[in-house]
Amino acid sequence: MAAEVAQFSYAIAGAAFLLLGLALALLWRGHPHGRPLSAASALMLAWSAALAWQERAGGVPAALLEALELARNAGWSLLLLALAGQLARRPGQPWWRGGGAALALAYAAAAALTLLPLCWGAALAFLPAVMLRLAMAMLGMLLVEQLYRSTPAQQRWAIKYACLGIGAMFVYDFYLYSDTLLFRAVNPELWSARGVVYALSAPLLAVAVARSAASAPQLALSRLALLHSATLLGSACYLLAMGAAAYYLRYVGGSWGAMMQLAFLFGAVLLLAGILFSGRFRAGLKVLINKHFYRYHYDYREEWLALTRALSEPGPDLGSRSIEAVAALVGSPAGALWLRRDNGRCEPAAHWHMPLPADDEAADSPFCRLLGDKQWLVEVAGHAAGAEGAVALPAWLPAVPRAWLVLPLILHGQLSGFVLLLQPPQPVKLNWETIDLLRIAGSQVASYLAQREAATALSMARQFDSFNRLSTFVVHDLKNLVSQLSLLMQNAERHRDNPEFQQDMRETVDFAVQKMKRLLQKLSRGDTPERAVPLALAKLLRQAVELKAAFEPRPTLLIADADAATQVLADPERLARVLGHLIQNAIEATPRGGAVSVRLARVDGVARIEVSDTGSGMSADFIRERLFKPFDSTKSAGMGIGAFESKEYIAQLGGRMEVASVPGQGSSFVLRLPLYRSQRSAVEQAA
């Protein structure tokens, strides 16, 4: 009865693949892979017919059956390689050619090991024969799995039924021969059902051929595909080795053999499961495969071109474009940029799709030293201050909504700034490849930003040089004018007939001469250095406000009694010029009905001068990009150096200038100056 069932089963398989071969010849002639599929179907037909005849009448030579078994397995394996043959269009030697050669050698060796003893009349040993067929089934499963996982998702619709049909045959063989190896006998029920299972695969192959008639799948290897293949290959080899060891234990174990075999197999499976579920093992295997066996996840050519294009675009928004280019690498929706300035602090310089943070960070803080010295990428949510080498995050950083990653910008081994990226919509795991890509992108961004800063500094130096050359001409003209006026004074001495005229002329000309001499002293390069002296700020502010009393709106001065004696160490003329410039700008920006106020106070051991108005105000972009940029003025007759000179001189005094402004509501300039040393000591002692 079992022989009749097996005969019927293999006959059905032969009929199914006969119909598939006829369909290939009549309906899908010219299919890209019609020939290898037709050859595999013909081998399946011959193999099924031989087994069906063997089950019916016997007498089929064992060598023929073994040759057909090898041939049909080789046919399906070569078909899988042919499906990957689109890679042959790429330059260089494609991997599938080497795979085809290796496959041919493997089956040739298998044929030599099995057919030669049969031809000599010797019987095949049970264990080698079963192990060989297990190896062929395992190889077929690996090829199916590799083909499916390596095919792009948009092309899998045309290949998935072929993988399912061919894979089903190899999986069934693996199950059949694993059971045979375990129980040392072929299960008659599994053997009889084999033909029907194979027949069910034929319609799946027909569907795959119909779907892929217009296009052939292109194989694109991925890291995940090779990871799964390596895991499956290692697991299969491990199970084969453990099965052989269990068979040996049962063979030599006597009455204890069966118990020893079952215990050993169960322990081996548990060990394999423990290894496969080990996170460290999987992580190590991924790193090994990614670095040495597979091409990288990123298309570095495209990523590098996109980054370079974004940074090379013309326009002033290099900071925003830098953030956008780096964020695109990991899918971040927004970010901000901090740059290291000459004052020793990393200040916010640009933003993209998020408000510009107001907090800065000292360049010598532990956090910045961590970024610069170790070049760490700091993941805000997962950063642990107690970890080896880690430091506490700045207080302002976790307060930024959805803050995710801080990327250091390294230039010549030094920290030039950092980029904060917000959490992307899809979680991104920071593996070694992503970290390396972000680091090199950060270095590229740092070089472009440094180049822009150098170009800006060079442009500024050239403008100053032009200004100095202009000053030289002015000095030359003024010298001529002074000489002429001096000569005029000498000639005027001769006109003694009109004393009143002579007196008025003398006074006027003398005043002009003295004024131009002072101008010469300021414009000449040989000017005497400035002299810093202790200054009473209250007196200096009163003089500055009185000089502007004739203007509208008239500025007001607010000084508390306790702050009237506040002193700083500075040059009187330069500091007065700074204060006068700020007050004059406030008046010009405020309508007649508005208000301009000047306040003096001592706050936290420093002198605080605030000049505020209710005028037109300024935008944040104008303050950041243009306010302190020399030779850039919104006034028709302005030279654009007043604000720049004021900020530079306040910085020379060891102070800071802060600006707050709201368009349409007004502006506020705050000067923080260190107190005169003796006065500062008194304040500290009082505190």
C-alpha positions as CSV (number, residue, x, y, z in Angstrom):
1,M,0.0,0.0,0.0
2,A,2.8,2.5,0.9
3,A,4.5,1.7,-2.5
4,E,1.3,2.5,-4.4
5,V,0.9,5.8,-2.5
6,A,4.5,6.8,-3.3
7,Q,4.1,5.8,-6.9
8,F,1.0,8.0,-7.2
9,S,2.7,10.8,-5.4
10,Y,5.8,10.9,-7.7
11,A,3.6,10.5,-10.7
12,I,1.7,13.6,-9.8
13,A,5.0,15.5,-9.3
14,G,6.2,14.4,-12.8
15,A,2.9,15.5,-14.4
16,A,3.0,18.9,-12.6
17,F,6.5,19.7,-13.9
18,L,5.6,18.3,-17.3
19,L,2.8,20.9,-17.5
20,L,5.2,23.6,-16.3
21,G,7.7,22.7,-19.0
22,L,5.0,22.8,-21.7
23,A,3.9,26.2,-20.4
24,L,7.4,27.6,-20.6
25,A,7.8,26.3,-24.2
26,L,4.4,27.5,-25.5
27,L,3.4,30.5,-23.4
28,W,6.5,32.1,-22.0
29,R,9.0,31.5,-24.7
30,G,11.9,34.0,-24.5
31,H,11.6,34.5,-20.8
32,P,15.0,35.7,-19.4
33,H,15.3,32.6,-17.2
34,G,13.2,30.2,-19.3
35,R,16.1,27.9,-20.2
36,P,17.4,27.2,-16.7
37,L,13.8,26.8,-15.4
38,S,13.0,24.4,-18.3
39,A,16.1,22.4,-17.6
40,A,15.3,22.1,-13.9
41,S,11.7,21.1,-14.8
42,A,13.0,18.4,-17.2
43,L,15.3,17.1,-14.5
44,M,12.4,17.0,-12.0
45,L,10.3,15.1,-14.6
46,A,13.0,12.5,-15.1
47,W,13.6,12.2,-11.4
48,S,9.9,11.8,-10.6
49,A,9.4,9.3,-13.4
50,A,12.3,7.2,-12.2
51,L,11.1,7.1,-8.6
52,A,7.5,6.3,-9.7
53,W,8.8,3.4,-11.8
54,Q,11.0,2.2,-8.9
55,E,8.0,2.2,-6.5
56,R,5.9,0.3,-9.1
57,A,8.2,-2.3,-10.5
58,G,11.7,-1.7,-9.1
59,G,14.8,-2.5,-11.1
60,V,16.0,1.1,-11.5
61,P,19.8,1.3,-10.9
62,A,20.7,3.0,-7.7
63,A,23.4,5.0,-9.5
64,L,20.8,6.4,-11.8
65,L,18.5,7.4,-8.9
66,E,21.4,9.1,-7.1
67,A,22.5,10.8,-10.3
68,L,19.0,12.2,-10.9
69,E,18.8,13.3,-7.2
70,L,22.1,15.2,-7.6
71,A,21.1,16.6,-11.0
72,R,17.8,18.0,-9.9
73,N,19.3,19.7,-6.8
74,A,22.0,21.2,-8.9
75,G,19.4,22.4,-11.5
76,W,17.4,24.3,-8.9
77,S,20.6,25.7,-7.3
78,L,21.8,26.9,-10.7
79,L,18.4,28.5,-11.4
80,L,18.7,30.5,-8.2
81,L,22.1,31.7,-9.3
82,A,20.7,32.6,-12.7
83,L,18.0,34.7,-11.1
84,A,20.8,36.7,-9.5
85,G,22.6,37.0,-12.9
86,Q,21.5,40.6,-13.4
87,L,24.6,41.6,-11.4
88,A,26.7,40.5,-14.3
89,R,26.0,43.9,-15.9
90,R,28.0,45.6,-13.2
91,P,31.7,46.3,-13.8
92,G,34.2,43.9,-12.3
93,Q,33.7,40.2,-11.5
94,P,30.2,39.6,-10.0
95,W,29.9,37.3,-7.1
96,W,27.4,34.9,-8.7
97,R,30.0,33.7,-11.3
98,G,32.3,32.6,-8.5
99,G,29.3,31.1,-6.8
100,G,28.4,29.1,-9.9
101,A,31.9,27.8,-10.1
102,A,31.9,26.8,-6.5
103,L,28.5,25.2,-6.8
104,A,29.7,23.2,-9.8
105,L,32.8,22.0,-8.0
106,A,30.7,21.0,-4.9
107,Y,28.2,18.9,-7.0
108,A,31.1,17.3,-8.9
109,A,32.7,16.3,-5.7
110,A,29.3,14.9,-4.4
111,A,28.9,13.0,-7.6
112,A,32.3,11.5,-7.3
113,L,31.7,10.4,-3.7
114,T,28.3,8.8,-4.5
115,L,28.3,7.6,-8.0
116,L,31.8,6.0,-8.2
117,P,31.1,3.5,-5.3
118,L,27.7,2.6,-6.9
119,C,29.3,2.1,-10.3
120,W,31.8,-0.3,-8.7
121,G,28.9,-2.2,-7.1
122,A,29.5,-1.0,-3.5
123,A,26.6,0.2,-1.3
124,L,26.6,3.7,0.1
125,A,27.2,4.1,3.8
126,F,24.1,5.3,5.5
127,L,25.5,8.2,7.4
128,P,27.5,9.8,4.6
129,A,24.6,9.4,2.2
130,V,22.1,11.1,4.5
131,M,24.6,13.9,5.5
132,L,25.3,14.6,1.8
133,R,21.6,15.0,1.0
134,L,21.2,17.2,4.1
135,A,24.0,19.4,2.9
136,M,22.4,19.8,-0.6
137,A,19.1,20.8,1.0
138,M,20.8,23.2,3.3
139,L,22.7,24.8,0.4
140,G,19.5,25.2,-1.5
141,M,17.8,26.9,1.5
142,L,20.7,29.3,1.8
143,L,20.4,30.3,-1.9
144,V,16.7,30.9,-1.6
145,E,17.0,32.9,1.5
146,Q,19.8,35.0,0.1
147,L,18.0,35.7,-3.1
148,Y,14.8,36.8,-1.4
149,R,16.3,39.0,1.3
150,S,18.7,40.6,-1.2
151,T,16.1,41.5,-3.7
152,P,14.8,45.1,-3.3
153,A,11.3,45.3,-1.7
154,Q,9.7,46.8,-4.8
155,Q,10.9,43.9,-6.9
156,R,10.0,41.0,-4.5
157,W,6.5,40.7,-5.9
158,A,8.0,39.1,-9.0
159,I,10.3,36.7,-7.1
160,K,8.6,35.7,-3.9
161,Y,6.5,32.8,-5.4
162,A,9.6,31.3,-7.0
163,C,11.5,31.5,-3.7
164,L,8.5,30.0,-1.9
165,G,8.2,27.1,-4.4
166,I,11.8,26.2,-4.7
167,G,12.4,26.8,-1.0
168,A,9.5,24.5,-0.1
169,M,11.2,21.6,-1.9
170,F,14.5,22.2,-0.1
171,V,12.9,22.6,3.3
172,Y,11.0,19.4,2.9
173,D,14.2,17.6,1.9
174,F,15.9,19.0,5.0
175,Y,13.1,17.8,7.2
176,L,13.0,14.4,5.6
177,Y,16.7,13.7,5.9
178,S,17.0,15.2,9.3
179,D,14.3,12.8,10.5
180,T,16.1,10.0,8.7
181,L,19.4,10.9,10.4
182,L,17.8,11.1,13.8
183,F,16.0,7.8,13.6
184,R,18.4,6.0,11.2
185,A,15.5,5.0,8.9
186,V,13.5,6.7,6.2
187,N,10.0,7.6,7.3
188,P,7.7,5.9,4.7
189,E,4.9,8.5,5.2
190,L,7.3,11.4,4.6
191,W,8.8,9.6,1.6
192,S,5.4,9.0,0.1
193,A,4.2,12.6,0.5
194,R,7.3,14.0,-1.0
195,G,6.1,13.9,-4.6
196,V,2.8,15.7,-3.8
197,V,4.7,18.4,-1.9
198,Y,6.9,18.9,-5.0
199,A,3.8,19.0,-7.2
200,L,2.4,21.8,-5.2
201,S,5.5,23.9,-5.9
202,A,5.0,23.8,-9.7
203,P,2.0,26.3,-9.7
204,L,4.0,28.7,-7.5
205,L,6.8,28.7,-10.0
206,A,4.3,29.3,-12.8
207,V,2.9,32.3,-11.0
208,A,6.4,33.6,-10.5
209,V,7.2,33.2,-14.2
210,A,4.1,35.0,-15.2
211,R,4.8,37.9,-12.9
212,S,8.4,38.3,-13.9
213,A,7.9,37.9,-17.6
214,A,8.4,41.6,-18.2
215,S,11.4,42.2,-15.9
216,A,14.1,40.2,-14.1
217,P,14.9,40.9,-10.5
218,Q,18.1,42.7,-9.7
219,L,20.0,41.5,-6.8
220,A,21.1,44.2,-4.3
221,L,23.0,42.7,-1.4
222,S,22.2,44.0,2.0
223,R,23.9,43.7,5.4
224,L,20.8,42.1,6.9
225,A,20.6,39.4,4.2
226,L,24.1,38.3,4.8
227,L,23.6,38.3,8.5
228,H,20.6,36.0,8.2
229,S,22.5,33.8,5.7
230,A,25.5,33.6,8.0
231,T,23.3,32.8,11.0
232,L,21.4,30.1,9.0
233,L,24.6,28.6,7.6
234,G,26.2,28.5,11.1
235,S,23.1,27.0,12.7
236,A,22.8,24.3,10.0
237,C,26.5,23.4,10.3
238,Y,26.2,23.3,14.0
239,L,23.1,21.0,13.9
240,L,24.8,18.7,11.4
241,A,27.8,18.4,13.6
242,M,25.7,17.8,16.7
243,G,23.6,15.2,14.8
244,A,26.8,13.3,13.8
245,A,28.0,13.5,17.4
246,A,24.7,12.2,18.7
247,Y,24.7,9.3,16.2
248,Y,28.2,8.4,17.5
249,L,27.1,8.5,21.1
250,R,24.1,6.2,20.3
251,Y,26.4,3.9,18.3
252,V,29.0,3.4,21.1
253,G,26.7,3.9,24.1
254,G,25.1,0.5,24.2
255,S,21.9,0.3,26.2
256,W,22.5,3.9,27.3
257,G,23.0,5.1,23.8
258,A,19.4,6.3,23.2
259,M,19.2,8.3,26.4
260,M,22.7,9.8,25.8
261,Q,21.7,10.8,22.3
262,L,18.4,12.5,23.3
263,A,20.1,14.3,26.2
264,F,23.0,15.5,24.0
265,L,20.7,16.7,21.2
266,F,18.5,18.6,23.7
267,G,21.5,20.2,25.3
268,A,23.0,21.1,21.9
269,V,19.7,22.8,20.9
270,L,19.6,24.7,24.1
271,L,23.2,25.9,23.6
272,L,22.4,27.0,20.1
273,A,19.3,28.9,21.2
274,G,21.4,30.6,23.9
275,I,24.0,31.7,21.4
276,L,21.5,32.9,18.8
277,F,19.5,34.9,21.4
278,S,22.7,36.5,22.8
279,G,22.8,40.2,22.1
280,R,26.5,40.3,22.4
281,F,26.9,37.5,19.9
282,R,24.6,39.1,17.4
283,A,26.2,42.5,17.8
284,G,29.7,41.0,17.2
285,L,28.5,39.1,14.2
286,K,26.9,42.2,12.7
287,V,30.1,44.2,13.2
288,L,32.2,41.4,11.7
289,I,29.9,41.1,8.6
290,N,29.5,44.8,8.1
291,K,33.2,45.5,8.2
292,H,34.6,42.6,6.4
293,F,32.0,40.7,4.3
294,Y,29.4,43.1,3.0
295,R,29.0,46.5,1.5
296,Y,28.0,49.3,3.7
297,H,24.5,50.5,4.5
298,Y,25.1,54.0,3.1
299,D,25.8,54.8,-0.5
300,Y,28.7,57.0,0.4
301,R,29.1,58.5,-3.0
302,E,25.5,59.9,-3.0
303,E,25.8,61.0,0.7
304,W,29.0,62.8,0.0
305,L,27.8,64.5,-3.1
306,A,24.6,65.6,-1.4
307,L,26.6,67.0,1.6
308,T,29.0,68.8,-0.7
309,R,26.3,70.3,-2.8
310,A,24.4,71.6,0.3
311,L,27.6,73.2,1.7
312,S,28.7,74.6,-1.6
313,E,25.5,76.4,-2.6
314,P,25.9,80.2,-2.8
315,G,24.2,82.3,-0.2
316,P,24.7,83.6,3.3
317,D,22.9,80.8,5.2
318,L,25.8,78.4,5.4
319,G,25.0,77.6,9.0
320,S,21.4,76.5,8.3
321,R,22.5,74.6,5.3
322,S,25.1,72.8,7.3
323,I,22.6,71.7,9.9
324,E,20.2,70.5,7.2
325,A,22.9,68.5,5.4
326,V,24.0,66.7,8.6
327,A,20.4,66.1,9.7
328,A,19.5,64.5,6.3
329,L,22.0,61.7,7.0
330,V,20.0,60.4,9.9
331,G,16.5,61.8,9.1
332,S,16.5,64.4,11.8
333,P,13.7,67.1,11.3
334,A,15.5,70.1,12.9
335,G,18.7,71.3,14.6
336,A,20.9,74.1,15.8
337,L,24.5,75.1,15.4
338,W,27.0,76.4,18.0
339,L,30.3,77.9,17.0
340,R,33.4,78.7,19.1
341,R,34.1,82.4,19.3
342,D,37.2,84.4,20.2
343,N,35.7,85.1,23.7
344,G,36.2,81.4,24.6
345,R,32.5,80.4,24.4
346,C,30.5,78.3,22.0
347,E,27.6,80.6,21.0
348,P,24.5,79.7,19.1
349,A,25.1,80.7,15.5
350,A,22.3,79.2,13.3
351,H,19.2,77.1,13.5
352,W,17.0,75.0,11.1
353,H,13.3,74.3,11.7
354,M,13.6,75.2,15.4
355,P,14.0,78.3,17.5
356,L,17.5,79.5,18.0
357,P,18.5,78.6,21.6
358,A,19.8,81.5,23.7
359,D,22.2,79.4,25.9
360,D,25.9,79.3,25.2
361,E,28.6,77.0,26.6
362,A,32.1,77.7,27.7
363,A,34.7,76.1,25.4
364,D,36.6,74.8,28.3
365,S,33.7,73.3,30.1
366,P,33.8,69.5,30.8
367,F,31.1,68.9,28.2
368,C,33.0,70.7,25.4
369,R,36.2,69.0,26.5
370,L,34.4,65.7,26.1
371,L,33.3,66.6,22.6
372,G,36.7,68.0,21.6
373,D,39.1,65.6,23.3
374,K,37.3,62.3,22.7
375,Q,35.2,63.4,19.7
376,W,32.1,61.7,21.2
377,L,28.7,61.9,19.7
378,V,26.5,62.5,22.8
379,E,23.0,60.9,22.7
380,V,21.1,63.2,25.1
381,A,18.5,60.7,26.3
382,G,21.0,57.8,26.7
383,H,23.9,59.8,28.1
384,A,24.9,58.6,31.5
385,A,27.2,60.8,33.5
386,G,28.5,57.9,35.5
387,A,29.8,56.0,32.5
388,E,33.5,55.8,31.9
389,G,34.8,59.1,30.6
390,A,31.3,60.7,30.5
391,V,30.4,64.0,32.1
392,A,27.2,65.7,33.2
393,L,25.2,67.4,30.4
394,P,24.8,71.2,30.5
395,A,21.6,72.2,32.3
396,W,20.1,73.8,29.2
397,L,20.6,70.8,26.9
398,P,18.0,68.3,28.3
399,A,15.5,71.2,28.4
400,V,15.5,71.6,24.6
401,P,12.4,69.8,23.4
402,R,13.1,66.4,21.6
403,A,16.9,67.0,21.9
404,W,18.5,63.8,20.6
405,L,22.2,64.0,19.4
406,V,25.1,66.4,19.8
407,L,27.6,66.1,17.0
408,P,31.1,67.8,17.6
409,L,32.6,69.8,14.7
410,I,36.3,69.0,14.8
411,L,38.9,71.0,12.8
412,H,42.6,70.3,13.0
413,G,42.0,68.2,16.2
414,Q,40.2,71.1,18.0
415,L,36.5,71.6,18.7
416,S,35.2,74.4,16.5
417,G,31.6,74.0,17.5
418,F,28.8,71.4,17.7
419,V,25.4,70.6,16.1
420,L,22.3,69.6,18.1
421,L,19.9,67.4,16.2
422,L,16.3,66.7,17.3
423,Q,14.8,63.2,17.5
424,P,13.9,61.8,14.0
425,P,10.4,60.4,13.4
426,Q,11.8,56.9,13.0
427,P,14.3,55.7,15.7
428,V,17.9,55.6,14.4
429,K,20.4,53.2,16.0
430,L,23.9,54.7,16.3
431,N,26.1,51.9,15.1
432,W,29.7,52.2,14.1
433,E,28.9,53.1,10.5
434,T,26.5,55.9,11.3
435,I,28.9,57.3,13.9
436,D,31.8,57.2,11.4
437,L,29.6,58.9,8.7
438,L,28.5,61.7,11.1
439,R,32.0,62.3,12.3
440,I,33.4,62.8,8.9
441,A,30.4,64.9,7.9
442,G,31.1,67.0,11.0
443,S,34.7,67.5,10.0
444,Q,33.6,68.6,6.5
445,V,31.1,71.1,7.9
446,A,33.7,72.4,10.3
447,S,36.1,73.0,7.4
448,Y,33.5,74.9,5.3
449,L,32.5,77.0,8.3
450,A,36.1,77.8,9.0
451,Q,36.7,78.7,5.4
452,R,33.7,81.1,5.6
453,E,35.0,82.7,8.8
454,A,38.5,83.1,7.2
455,A,37.0,84.6,4.1
456,T,34.9,87.0,6.2
457,A,38.0,88.0,8.2
458,L,40.0,88.5,5.0
459,S,37.3,90.7,3.6
460,M,37.2,92.7,6.8
461,A,41.0,93.1,6.7
462,R,40.8,94.3,3.2
463,Q,38.2,96.8,4.0
464,F,40.2,98.1,7.0
465,D,43.2,98.3,4.7
466,S,41.2,100.4,2.2
467,F,40.0,102.5,5.1
468,N,43.6,103.0,6.2
469,R,44.7,104.0,2.7
470,L,41.9,106.5,2.6
471,S,43.0,107.8,6.0
472,T,46.5,108.3,4.6
473,F,45.1,110.5,1.9
474,V,43.0,112.4,4.4
475,V,46.1,112.9,6.6
476,H,48.0,114.2,3.6
477,D,45.3,116.6,2.6
478,L,44.9,117.8,6.2
479,K,48.6,118.5,6.4
480,N,48.4,120.7,3.3
481,L,45.4,122.5,4.8
482,V,47.2,123.1,8.1
483,S,50.2,124.4,6.2
484,Q,48.0,126.8,4.2
485,L,46.1,127.9,7.3
486,S,49.4,128.5,9.1
487,L,50.6,130.6,6.2
488,L,47.4,132.5,6.3
489,M,47.9,133.3,9.9
490,Q,51.4,134.6,9.2
491,N,50.0,136.8,6.4
492,A,47.2,138.1,8.5
493,E,49.7,139.6,10.9
494,R,50.6,142.2,8.3
495,H,47.0,143.6,8.2
496,R,47.0,145.7,11.2
497,D,44.6,148.4,9.9
498,N,41.5,146.5,11.0
499,P,42.1,145.1,14.5
500,E,38.6,143.6,14.9
501,F,38.8,141.7,11.7
502,Q,42.2,140.5,12.5
503,Q,41.1,139.3,15.9
504,D,38.1,137.4,14.6
505,M,40.0,135.8,11.8
506,R,42.8,134.8,14.2
507,E,40.3,133.2,16.6
508,T,38.4,131.4,13.8
509,V,41.5,130.1,12.1
510,D,43.2,129.1,15.3
511,F,40.2,127.1,16.3
512,A,40.1,125.4,12.9
513,V,43.8,124.6,13.1
514,Q,43.5,123.2,16.6
515,K,40.6,121.1,15.6
516,M,42.3,119.7,12.5
517,K,45.4,119.0,14.5
518,R,43.4,116.8,16.9
519,L,41.9,115.1,13.9
520,L,45.4,114.5,12.5
521,Q,46.4,112.9,15.8
522,K,43.5,110.5,15.6
523,L,44.0,109.5,12.0
524,S,47.7,109.3,12.1
525,R,49.3,105.9,12.7
526,G,51.8,107.4,15.0
527,D,49.0,108.4,17.4
528,T,49.9,108.2,21.1
529,P,48.5,105.2,22.9
530,E,45.3,105.7,24.9
531,R,45.5,106.1,28.6
532,A,43.1,104.2,30.9
533,V,42.2,106.0,34.1
534,P,39.5,105.3,36.8
535,L,36.3,106.9,35.6
536,A,33.2,107.8,37.5
537,L,30.5,106.4,35.3
538,A,27.8,108.7,36.7
539,K,29.7,111.8,35.6
540,L,30.5,110.4,32.2
541,L,26.8,109.4,31.6
542,R,25.6,112.9,32.7
543,Q,27.9,114.5,30.1
544,A,26.9,112.1,27.4
545,V,23.1,112.8,28.1
546,E,23.6,116.6,28.2
547,L,25.3,116.6,24.8
548,K,22.1,115.0,23.4
549,A,19.7,117.3,25.3
550,A,18.8,119.3,22.1
551,F,17.5,116.2,20.3
552,E,14.0,114.7,20.3
553,P,13.1,112.6,22.1
554,R,15.3,113.9,24.9
555,P,17.1,111.0,26.8
556,T,16.6,110.5,30.5
557,L,19.2,109.3,33.0
558,L,18.4,107.1,36.0
559,I,21.1,106.6,38.7
560,A,20.5,105.4,42.2
561,D,22.4,107.0,45.0
562,A,24.2,103.8,45.9
563,D,25.5,103.6,42.3
564,A,26.7,107.2,41.9
565,A,30.2,106.3,42.9
566,T,30.6,103.4,40.5
567,Q,34.0,103.5,38.7
568,V,35.6,101.6,35.9
569,L,39.1,101.7,34.4
570,A,38.9,103.0,30.8
571,D,40.0,105.7,28.3
572,P,37.6,108.6,28.9
573,E,37.4,109.7,25.3
574,R,36.8,106.2,23.8
575,L,34.2,105.2,26.4
576,A,32.4,108.5,26.0
577,R,32.4,107.9,22.2
578,V,30.8,104.4,22.8
579,L,28.1,105.8,25.1
580,G,27.4,108.7,22.7
581,H,27.1,106.3,19.8
582,L,24.5,104.1,21.6
583,I,22.5,107.1,22.8
584,Q,22.5,108.7,19.4
585,N,21.4,105.5,17.7
586,A,18.6,105.1,20.2
587,I,17.4,108.7,19.5
588,E,17.5,108.1,15.7
589,A,15.5,104.9,16.0
590,T,12.8,106.4,18.2
591,P,10.0,108.7,17.0
592,R,9.5,112.1,18.8
593,G,6.7,110.7,21.0
594,G,8.9,107.8,22.2
595,A,11.3,107.5,25.1
596,V,15.0,106.9,25.4
597,S,16.4,106.1,28.9
598,V,19.9,105.5,30.3
599,R,20.3,103.5,33.6
600,L,23.3,102.8,35.7
601,A,23.5,100.1,38.4
602,R,25.9,97.7,40.1
603,V,24.7,94.1,39.6
604,D,26.7,91.0,40.8
605,G,30.0,92.9,41.2
606,V,29.9,94.6,37.7
607,A,28.8,98.0,36.4
608,R,25.6,97.7,34.3
609,I,24.7,100.4,31.8
610,E,21.5,100.0,29.9
611,V,20.5,102.2,27.0
612,S,16.9,101.4,26.0
613,D,14.4,103.0,23.6
614,T,10.8,102.4,22.3
615,G,11.8,102.7,18.7
616,S,11.5,100.5,15.6
617,G,13.5,97.6,17.1
618,M,15.6,95.0,15.2
619,S,15.0,91.4,14.1
620,A,17.1,88.5,15.5
621,D,18.6,87.8,12.1
622,F,19.7,91.5,11.8
623,I,21.3,91.4,15.2
624,R,23.1,88.2,14.5
625,E,24.1,88.8,10.9
626,R,24.5,92.6,10.4
627,L,24.5,94.7,13.6
628,F,28.1,94.2,14.5
629,K,29.4,93.7,11.0
630,P,31.9,96.5,10.0
631,F,31.2,98.7,7.0
632,D,27.6,97.5,6.8
633,S,25.2,100.3,7.7
634,T,21.5,101.0,7.1
635,K,22.1,104.7,7.2
636,S,22.7,106.5,3.9
637,A,25.7,108.4,5.2
638,G,26.9,105.8,7.8
639,M,30.2,103.9,7.6
640,G,28.9,101.0,9.7
641,I,31.8,100.9,12.2
642,G,30.2,102.4,15.3
643,A,28.5,99.3,16.7
644,F,31.5,97.2,15.7
645,E,34.0,99.5,17.4
646,S,31.8,99.8,20.5
647,K,31.5,96.0,21.0
648,E,35.3,95.6,20.4
649,Y,36.2,98.2,22.9
650,I,33.8,96.9,25.6
651,A,35.4,93.4,25.0
652,Q,38.9,95.0,25.4
653,L,37.8,96.3,28.8
654,G,36.9,92.8,29.9
655,G,33.2,93.4,29.6
656,R,30.2,92.3,27.5
657,M,27.6,94.0,25.3
658,E,24.2,92.3,25.2
659,V,21.4,93.3,22.8
660,A,17.7,92.6,23.2
661,S,15.2,93.9,20.7
662,V,11.6,93.3,19.5
663,P,10.6,94.7,16.1
664,G,8.1,97.5,16.6
665,Q,8.6,97.7,20.4
666,G,12.2,98.9,20.9
667,S,15.7,97.8,21.7
668,S,17.9,97.5,24.8
669,F,21.7,97.6,24.8
670,V,23.3,96.5,28.1
671,L,27.0,97.1,28.9
672,R,28.6,95.0,31.7
673,L,31.9,96.4,32.7
674,P,34.2,95.2,35.5
675,L,34.5,97.6,38.4
676,Y,37.8,99.4,39.1
677,R,40.0,97.1,41.1
678,S,40.0,98.9,44.4
679,Q,36.3,99.4,44.2
680,R,35.7,95.8,43.2
681,S,37.7,94.6,46.3
682,A,35.6,96.8,48.5
683,V,32.4,95.3,47.0
684,E,33.7,91.7,47.5
685,Q,34.6,92.4,51.1
686,A,31.2,93.9,51.8
687,A,29.6,90.9,50.2
